[in-house]
């Protein structure tokens, strides 16, 4: 069992930076792949970034590649999403998710646990 709590969202101007955190509870956090998804009003939930067990591999959506960085600190049971050069189109609720394994890291239905989400609003 894994419980996830996101934090770090807020209102920021375009071009700025924001760091999201996802605190996880459980005895086997390092055994989970972790992902970030986002959902804007009226749009479907979309993949943002993922990191594998022990941080040996990362994947990013084309829309955030080069601007966002996912990382994890297993000693702190925390996964991060560093967001730079933010754009208004990045505005969404950002969700942290965890999975024990799967074939498609960018599919939300492969993740077993989800946080409550944190709002990110980017103004122009």
C-alpha positions in Angstrom: 0.0 0.0 0.0 1.2 3.5 -0.9 -0.3 6.8 0.0 0.8 9.9 -2.0 0.4 13.6 -1.2 1.4 16.3 -3.7 2.5 19.8 -2.7 4.2 22.8 -4.3 1.6 24.0 -6.7 0.5 27.6 -7.0 0.2 30.7 -9.2 3.2 31.7 -11.2 4.0 33.9 -14.1 5.0 32.5 -17.5 8.7 31.8 -17.7 9.0 31.1 -14.0 9.9 27.9 -12.2 8.1 25.7 -9.8 9.0 22.5 -8.0 6.3 19.9 -7.1 6.8 17.3 -4.4 5.1 14.0 -3.9 5.5 12.5 -0.4 4.9 8.8 -0.2 4.3 6.5 2.7 4.9 2.8 2.7 7.8 0.4 3.3 8.6 -0.3 -0.4 8.6 3.1 -2.0 11.8 2.3 -4.0 10.0 -0.7 -5.6 7.6 1.5 -7.5 7.8 3.3 -10.7 6.6 6.9 -10.2 4.8 9.2 -12.6 3.4 12.7 -12.9 0.2 13.3 -14.9 -1.8 16.5 -15.3 -5.4 17.4 -16.2 -6.7 20.8 -17.4 -10.4 21.6 -17.2 -12.3 20.0 -20.0 -9.4 17.9 -21.1 -8.3 14.3 -20.5 -5.6 13.4 -18.0 -2.2 13.4 -19.8 1.2 11.9 -19.1 3.9 14.3 -18.0 6.9 12.3 -16.7 7.9 9.0 -15.2 10.9 7.6 -13.3 11.7 3.9 -12.8 12.7 2.0 -9.8 15.8 3.6 -8.2 15.7 6.3 -10.8 17.5 4.3 -13.4 15.3 5.6 -16.2 13.2 8.6 -17.0 10.6 9.5 -19.6 8.9 12.7 -20.6 6.1 13.9 -22.7 7.2 15.8 -25.8 5.4 18.9 -24.5 7.6 19.2 -21.4 10.9 17.7 -22.6 13.8 20.0 -21.9 11.8 22.1 -19.4 10.7 19.6 -16.7 12.8 17.2 -14.7 11.6 14.3 -12.6 13.7 12.9 -9.8 13.3 10.8 -6.7 14.8 10.6 -3.2 14.1 7.2 -1.8 15.6 8.0 1.5 13.0 10.7 1.9 10.2 8.8 0.2 9.7 11.7 -2.2 9.5 12.2 -5.9 9.9 15.7 -7.5 8.9 17.5 -10.6 11.1 20.5 -11.4 9.3 22.7 -13.9 11.2 25.5 -15.7 10.2 28.0 -18.4 6.5 27.5 -17.5 3.9 28.4 -20.1 0.2 29.1 -19.7 -0.6 25.8 -21.4 1.1 24.1 -18.4 -1.9 25.2 -16.3 -3.5 22.0 -14.8 -4.0 19.9 -11.7 -0.9 17.8 -11.4 -1.1 14.3 -10.0 1.5 12.0 -8.6 1.1 8.2 -9.3 2.8 5.0 -8.4 2.9 1.5 -10.1 4.6 -1.8 -9.4 5.2 -2.4 -13.1 3.7 -2.4 -16.6 4.5 -2.0 -20.3 3.2 1.6 -20.9 4.5 4.1 -18.5 2.4 6.9 -20.1 -0.9 5.2 -19.6 -2.8 6.2 -16.4 -4.6 2.9 -16.1 -1.3 1.2 -15.4 -0.8 3.1 -12.1 -2.1 1.7 -8.9 -2.0 4.7 -6.5 -2.8 8.4 -7.0 -2.4 11.5 -4.9 -5.1 14.2 -4.5 -3.5 16.6 -7.0 -2.0 20.1 -6.7 -3.1 23.0 -8.8 -0.5 24.8 -11.0 -1.7 28.0 -12.7 0.6 29.9 -15.1 -0.3 33.5 -16.0 0.9 35.3 -19.1 
